[in-house]
Amino acid sequence: MKKRISYTVKYPNVHLDISGHAPDRWGMLRYAIDTAGKDKFLFGSDFPICNPAVYMAIVDSELLSPEEKQAVFSGNFKRLTGL
């Protein structure tokens, strides 16, 4: 996971979808945002084997600021797609 996060720092066009990651890796989200910034991560609910509500609750518990949550849950997608 740290290697993937490093790519978001090195390459401006690389972003990561955080949905579907194993719950034991969720501590990495705080590290990822501290390392690469809130604008590099998105939550995509289309992962076919997880309950989005469970993962949203995990993200919600990651000690993210309201601005970071807004970016991860919708702002980054809107910015990247021009919505």
C-alpha positions as a Markdown table, in Angstrom:
| # | Residue | x | y | z |
|---|---|---|---|---|
| 1 | Met | 0.0 | 0.0 | 0.0 |
| 2 | Lys | 2.8 | 2.5 | 0.8 |
| 3 | Lys | 4.3 | 1.9 | -2.7 |
| 4 | Arg | 0.9 | 2.8 | -4.3 |
| 5 | Ile | 0.7 | 5.9 | -2.1 |
| 6 | Ser | 4.2 | 6.9 | -3.2 |
| 7 | Tyr | 3.0 | 6.8 | -6.8 |
| 8 | Thr | 0.3 | 9.4 | -6.0 |
| 9 | Val | 3.0 | 11.7 | -4.8 |
| 10 | Lys | 5.4 | 11.1 | -7.7 |
| 11 | Tyr | 2.8 | 11.3 | -10.5 |
| 12 | Pro | 0.2 | 14.1 | -10.6 |
| 13 | Asn | -2.3 | 12.1 | -12.6 |
| 14 | Val | -2.4 | 9.1 | -10.3 |
| 15 | His | -5.2 | 8.8 | -7.8 |
| 16 | Leu | -6.4 | 5.9 | -5.7 |
| 17 | Asp | -9.8 | 4.4 | -5.0 |
| 18 | Ile | -9.9 | 3.4 | -1.3 |
| 19 | Ser | -13.1 | 1.3 | -1.4 |
| 20 | Gly | -12.8 | -2.4 | -1.0 |
| 21 | His | -9.5 | -2.4 | 1.0 |
| 22 | Ala | -9.3 | -4.8 | 3.8 |
| 23 | Pro | -10.5 | -3.2 | 7.1 |
| 24 | Asp | -7.1 | -3.9 | 8.7 |
| 25 | Arg | -5.5 | -1.5 | 6.3 |
| 26 | Trp | -7.8 | 1.4 | 7.0 |
| 27 | Gly | -5.2 | 2.9 | 9.4 |
| 28 | Met | -3.3 | 3.6 | 6.2 |
| 29 | Leu | -5.9 | 6.2 | 5.1 |
| 30 | Arg | -4.7 | 8.8 | 7.6 |
| 31 | Tyr | -1.1 | 8.1 | 6.5 |
| 32 | Ala | -2.0 | 8.3 | 2.9 |
| 33 | Ile | -3.7 | 11.7 | 3.2 |
| 34 | Asp | -0.9 | 13.0 | 5.4 |
| 35 | Thr | 1.6 | 11.8 | 2.7 |
| 36 | Ala | -0.1 | 12.7 | -0.6 |
| 37 | Gly | -2.9 | 15.0 | 0.4 |
| 38 | Lys | -6.7 | 14.7 | 0.4 |
| 39 | Asp | -7.0 | 15.4 | -3.3 |
| 40 | Lys | -5.4 | 12.1 | -4.4 |
| 41 | Phe | -8.0 | 9.6 | -2.9 |
| 42 | Leu | -11.6 | 8.7 | -3.9 |
| 43 | Phe | -14.2 | 6.4 | -2.4 |
| 44 | Gly | -15.9 | 4.4 | -5.2 |
| 45 | Ser | -18.8 | 2.4 | -4.0 |
| 46 | Asp | -18.8 | 0.1 | -7.0 |
| 47 | Phe | -16.6 | -2.6 | -5.5 |
| 48 | Pro | -18.8 | -5.6 | -5.9 |
| 49 | Ile | -18.2 | -7.6 | -2.7 |
| 50 | Cys | -18.5 | -5.0 | 0.0 |
| 51 | Asn | -21.2 | -3.2 | 1.7 |
| 52 | Pro | -20.6 | 0.5 | 1.0 |
| 53 | Ala | -22.1 | 1.6 | 4.4 |
| 54 | Val | -19.5 | -0.5 | 6.3 |
| 55 | Tyr | -16.6 | 1.1 | 4.4 |
| 56 | Met | -18.1 | 4.6 | 4.7 |
| 57 | Ala | -18.4 | 4.1 | 8.5 |
| 58 | Ile | -14.7 | 3.0 | 8.6 |
| 59 | Val | -13.7 | 6.1 | 6.6 |
| 60 | Asp | -15.8 | 8.2 | 8.9 |
| 61 | Ser | -13.9 | 6.9 | 11.9 |
| 62 | Glu | -10.4 | 7.6 | 10.4 |
| 63 | Leu | -10.1 | 11.0 | 12.2 |
| 64 | Leu | -10.5 | 12.9 | 9.0 |
| 65 | Ser | -11.5 | 16.5 | 8.9 |
| 66 | Pro | -14.8 | 17.5 | 7.3 |
| 67 | Glu | -12.9 | 18.8 | 4.3 |
| 68 | Glu | -11.0 | 15.6 | 3.9 |
| 69 | Lys | -14.2 | 13.5 | 4.1 |
| 70 | Gln | -15.9 | 15.8 | 1.6 |
| 71 | Ala | -12.9 | 15.4 | -0.8 |
| 72 | Val | -12.7 | 11.6 | -0.5 |
| 73 | Phe | -16.5 | 10.9 | -0.7 |
| 74 | Ser | -17.4 | 13.3 | -3.5 |
| 75 | Gly | -15.2 | 16.3 | -4.1 |
| 76 | Asn | -12.3 | 14.6 | -5.8 |
| 77 | Phe | -14.6 | 12.7 | -8.2 |
| 78 | Lys | -16.4 | 15.8 | -9.1 |
| 79 | Arg | -13.1 | 17.7 | -9.7 |
| 80 | Leu | -11.6 | 14.9 | -11.8 |
| 81 | Thr | -14.7 | 14.4 | -13.9 |
| 82 | Gly | -15.6 | 18.0 | -14.3 |
| 83 | Leu | -19.0 | 17.6 | -12.6 |
